[in-house]
């Protein structure tokens, strides 16, 4: 099986999400990391390249130089993973799309609607493709739930409840907390909890149900004194077709580590799934006892190991990376991988939540 030649922007020493992307790319042995602009700090970028086995002549000091040089090589990268803070997604994405190199970008799409529009414009004129790593769509049971809803097992959807609760920002964070530093900076992050985890919750709800939100009403709040971005959000959603939804995203929910949960209720049945117990899906037909569907018994086409051996976060990320590799090598559409449209959905969500909240939770139409 041919491996895709991969580059990376960001993800150098001390970065969390870059390591996750590299592990995901390696799990199914579909990629070879051969180039990178791994840090804006030249010394850190060079040291990171050495640690990752990237040759010195393919370790770049900036992404513009990397895009130009790699697109000119016969053995240049075919795809680039962008794993920088949100405000640094647009510029490298545009540069690589213009260079004809496929882009795999961490979520959300950008920090502002203007930056997102720049990516959209570049993608419209590029032969390369854009992929967005909303990794929870890679869980086997979420893909199976999507199939169940599409084939009518739940009937017409009435209610969607999704929440993403964490507690790691319950208190003010120290300046040397690199992960918290940029996520609580409105310039670099664009949004607080709504951007960091709320977009994940919305994306998963839409991915599984196939519904498109038409309007929302949001109450955003920052509980930690001095914090400049929201750390808690309650959002009402109205979907096309009449379904109603509620989204809660919080990073001050004491006792929750990574509590992403999705519940969907239709005319005939309902489902309930939690990311912290990702290998079980509760399905209940009206008037019948609940059933527990397990990963392996269903969704086996997206599983790697036998039933009873749990798969989780890294494997879900790897599923997206393998789908992208198939799309690049075989030149077909990766139907189950979020892309530019889903990224623009997320940017509408962030912007609409912020506009609604400052207007006392007024409804914002799409």
C-alpha positions in Angstrom: 0.0 0.0 0.0 1.5 3.3 -1.0 2.0 5.9 1.7 1.0 9.5 1.4 3.9 12.0 1.7 2.9 14.2 4.6 4.1 17.6 5.9 3.2 19.4 9.0 2.8 23.1 10.0 3.0 23.6 13.8 3.2 20.6 16.2 6.8 21.1 17.4 8.2 20.5 20.8 5.7 21.1 23.6 2.6 21.0 21.3 -0.2 18.6 22.2 -2.3 18.2 19.1 0.6 17.8 16.6 1.5 14.6 18.4 -2.0 13.4 18.2 -2.1 14.0 14.4 1.2 12.2 13.9 0.1 9.1 15.9 -3.2 9.1 13.9 -1.3 9.2 10.6 0.9 6.3 11.7 -1.7 3.9 13.2 -2.7 2.5 9.8 0.7 3.1 8.2 -0.8 5.3 5.5 1.6 8.3 5.7 5.3 9.2 5.8 6.1 12.4 7.5 8.9 14.0 5.4 8.7 17.8 5.9 7.6 20.4 8.3 7.6 24.0 9.4 7.1 22.8 13.0 7.5 26.1 14.9 7.8 29.8 14.4 10.9 29.6 16.6 13.7 28.5 14.2 15.7 26.6 16.9 12.6 24.8 18.2 11.6 23.9 14.6 15.1 22.5 13.8 15.2 20.5 17.1 11.7 19.2 16.5 12.6 18.0 13.0 15.6 16.1 14.3 13.4 14.3 16.9 10.9 13.4 14.2 13.5 12.2 11.7 12.8 14.9 9.2 15.9 15.7 7.1 17.4 19.2 7.7 16.8 20.2 4.1 13.1 19.6 4.5 12.8 21.5 7.8 11.5 24.9 7.0 11.6 28.2 9.0 8.2 29.3 7.6 5.2 27.7 5.8 5.4 30.0 2.7 8.9 28.7 2.0 7.7 25.2 2.7 4.7 25.4 0.3 6.9 26.8 -2.5 9.7 24.4 -2.1 7.7 21.2 -1.6 5.4 21.9 -4.6 8.5 22.2 -6.8 9.9 18.8 -5.8 9.2 15.6 -7.6 9.0 13.9 -4.2 7.3 16.8 -2.5 4.5 16.4 0.0 1.1 15.4 -1.2 -0.7 16.7 1.9 0.0 19.0 4.9 -1.4 18.8 8.4 -2.0 22.2 9.9 -1.9 21.9 13.7 -1.4 25.5 14.8 -3.7 27.7 17.0 -6.9 28.8 15.3 -5.7 32.2 14.1 -2.9 30.5 12.2 -5.0 28.1 10.2 -6.0 30.4 7.3 -2.6 31.7 6.0 -0.9 28.3 5.7 -4.1 26.6 4.4 -4.3 29.3 1.6 -0.6 28.9 0.8 -0.8 25.1 0.4 -4.1 25.1 -1.5 -2.6 27.6 -3.9 0.4 25.3 -4.2 -1.8 22.3 -5.1 -1.2 20.5 -1.9 -4.0 18.8 0.0 -4.8 20.3 3.4 -5.7 18.4 6.6 -6.6 21.1 9.2 -7.4 20.9 12.8 -10.7 22.4 13.9 -12.2 24.9 14.0 -11.7 26.3 10.5 -10.3 29.6 11.6 -10.5 32.3 14.3 -12.7 34.7 12.4 -15.3 34.6 9.6 -13.0 36.7 7.5 -10.2 34.1 7.8 -12.6 31.3 7.0 -13.7 33.2 3.8 -10.0 33.3 2.7 -9.8 29.5 3.0 -13.1 29.1 1.1 -11.9 31.3 -1.7 -8.5 29.5 -2.0 -10.2 26.1 -2.0 -12.6 27.1 -4.8 -9.8 27.7 -7.2 -7.5 24.8 -6.1 -7.2 21.3 -7.5 -6.3 20.2 -3.9 -8.8 19.2 -1.3 -9.5 20.5 2.2 -10.2 18.2 5.1 -11.1 19.2 8.7 -10.4 16.9 11.7 -13.6 16.7 13.7 -12.3 13.4 14.9 -15.4 12.2 16.8 -17.0 11.5 13.4 -14.4 8.7 13.2 -15.8 6.6 16.0 -17.4 3.4 14.6 -20.6 3.7 16.7 -21.1 7.3 15.5 -20.9 6.2 11.9 -23.2 3.3 12.7 -25.7 5.7 14.4 -25.6 7.9 11.2 -26.5 4.9 9.2 -29.4 3.9 11.5 -30.9 7.4 11.3 -30.4 7.6 7.5 -32.3 4.3 7.1 -35.2 5.4 9.4 -34.6 3.3 12.5 -35.4 6.3 14.7 -38.1 7.7 12.5 -38.3 11.5 11.9 -36.0 13.2 14.3 -37.7 15.4 16.9 -35.1 16.3 19.6 -31.2 16.5 19.6 -29.4 16.9 22.9 -25.6 17.3 22.8 -23.2 18.4 25.5 -19.5 18.7 25.8 -18.4 19.3 29.4 -14.9 19.7 30.8 -13.5 21.2 34.0 -9.9 22.0 33.1 -10.5 25.8 32.9 -12.4 26.0 36.2 -9.8 28.3 37.7 -7.5 31.0 36.2 -4.6 29.3 34.6 -0.9 30.1 34.9 0.8 32.1 32.0 3.1 29.1 31.3 0.1 26.8 30.5 0.6 26.7 26.8 -2.6 24.9 26.0 -4.7 27.3 28.1 -2.8 30.4 27.0 -3.9 30.6 23.4 -7.3 29.0 24.0 -8.3 31.9 26.3 -6.9 34.6 24.0 -9.8 36.0 21.9 -7.4 37.0 19.1 -5.8 33.5 18.7 -8.8 31.4 19.6 -11.7 33.5 18.2 -14.1 31.9 20.6 -13.8 30.1 24.0 -15.7 27.0 24.8 -18.0 27.4 21.8 -15.0 27.3 19.4 -12.8 24.7 21.2 -15.5 22.1 22.1 -18.8 23.6 21.1 -18.0 23.2 17.4 -17.2 19.5 18.0 -20.6 19.0 19.7 -22.5 20.7 16.8 -20.5 18.9 14.2 -21.2 15.5 15.7 -24.9 16.2 16.1 -25.2 17.3 12.5 -23.0 14.4 11.3 -25.1 11.7 13.0 -28.5 13.2 12.3 -28.0 14.7 8.9 -29.8 17.8 10.1 -28.8 21.4 9.4 -29.3 24.1 12.0 -31.4 27.0 10.7 -31.4 29.3 13.8 -29.9 29.5 17.3 -30.2 31.4 20.6 -27.1 31.4 22.7 -26.3 32.5 26.3 -22.5 32.7 26.6 -20.8 33.4 29.9 -17.3 33.6 31.4 -17.3 32.6 35.0 -13.6 33.0 35.7 -12.9 36.7 36.6 -10.8 38.4 33.9 -11.3 35.7 31.3 -11.8 37.3 27.9 -13.6 34.3 26.2 -16.6 32.3 27.1 -16.1 29.3 29.3 -19.7 28.1 29.4 -22.4 28.2 26.7 -26.1 27.2 26.5 -27.4 27.2 23.0 -30.9 26.4 21.7 -31.0 25.1 18.1 -33.8 24.9 15.5 -33.1 22.5 12.7 -34.6 22.2 9.3 -37.6 19.9 9.3 -38.8 21.1 12.7 -36.4 19.2 15.0 -35.3 21.1 18.1 -31.9 20.9 19.9 -30.0 22.0 22.9 -26.2 22.3 23.0 -24.2 22.8 26.3 -20.5 23.4 26.1 -18.6 24.1 29.3 -15.0 24.1 30.4 -15.9 24.9 34.0 -18.0 21.8 34.7 -16.3 20.4 37.8 -16.1 16.6 37.7 -16.1 16.3 33.9 -12.9 15.4 32.1 -14.0 15.0 28.4 -17.7 14.6 28.7 -19.0 14.6 25.1 -22.5 13.1 25.0 -25.1 12.8 22.2 -28.7 11.9 22.6 -31.1 11.8 19.6 -34.9 11.1 19.8 -37.1 10.3 16.9 -40.8 9.3 16.4 -39.9 5.6 16.8 -36.7 5.3 18.9 -33.8 7.1 20.6 -30.1 6.7 20.9 -27.6 7.7 23.7 -23.8 7.8 23.3 -20.9 9.0 25.4 -17.4 9.6 24.2 -15.9 8.5 27.5 -17.6 5.1 26.9 -17.3 5.1 23.1 -17.7 1.4 22.5 -21.4 1.2 23.5 -24.5 2.8 22.0 -27.8 2.7 23.8 -30.7 2.2 21.4 -34.4 2.1 22.6 -37.4 1.6 20.4 -40.6 3.1 21.8 -42.3 0.6 24.2 -39.3 -1.8 24.0 -36.4 -2.6 26.5 -33.2 -0.7 25.8 -30.5 -2.4 23.7 -26.8 -1.9 24.1 -25.0 -2.0 20.7 -21.3 -2.6 21.0 -18.4 -1.6 18.7 -17.5 -4.7 16.8 -21.0 -6.2 16.9 -22.0 -3.2 14.7 -19.8 -0.7 12.9 -17.1 -3.4 12.4 -16.1 -2.0 9.0 -14.5 0.9 10.9 -12.9 -1.1 13.7 -9.4 -2.4 13.8 -9.4 -5.0 16.6 -11.9 -7.7 17.8 -15.0 -6.9 20.0 -14.2 -6.4 23.7 -10.9 -4.6 22.9 -11.8 -0.9 23.2 -11.0 1.7 20.6 -11.1 5.4 21.3 -9.8 8.9 20.6 -6.6 8.1 18.7 -8.2 5.4 16.6 -11.0 7.8 15.6 -8.5 10.3 14.5 -6.7 7.6 12.5 -9.9 6.6 10.8 -10.2 10.1 9.4 -6.5 10.0 8.3 -7.0 6.7 6.6 -10.1 8.0 4.8 -8.2 11.0 3.6 -5.3 8.8 2.4 -7.8 6.7 0.4 -9.3 9.8 -1.1 -5.9 11.2 -2.1 -4.5 8.0 -3.5 -7.6 6.8 -5.3 -8.9 10.2 -6.2 -12.4 9.9 -4.8 -14.6 11.8 -2.3 -14.1 11.1 1.4 -17.9 11.2 2.2 -17.4 10.7 6.0 -14.6 13.2 6.6 -15.6 16.7 7.5 -14.4 19.3 5.0 -14.8 23.0 4.1 -18.6 23.0 4.3 -18.5 21.6 7.9 -15.8 24.1 8.7 -18.0 27.0 7.5 -20.9 25.5 9.5 -18.7 25.8 12.6 -17.7 29.4 11.8 -21.4 30.3 11.4 -22.1 28.7 14.8 -19.3 30.6 16.6 -20.3 33.9 15.1 -24.0 33.4 15.5 -23.6 32.4 19.2 -21.5 35.5 19.9 -24.0 37.8 18.1 -27.0 36.1 19.9 -25.4 36.3 23.3 -24.6 40.1 23.2 -28.2 40.6 22.1 -29.6 38.9 25.2 -29.9 35.4 23.6 -31.9 36.8 20.6 -32.5 34.2 17.9 -30.1 34.4 15.0 -31.2 33.0 11.6 -28.9 31.4 9.2 
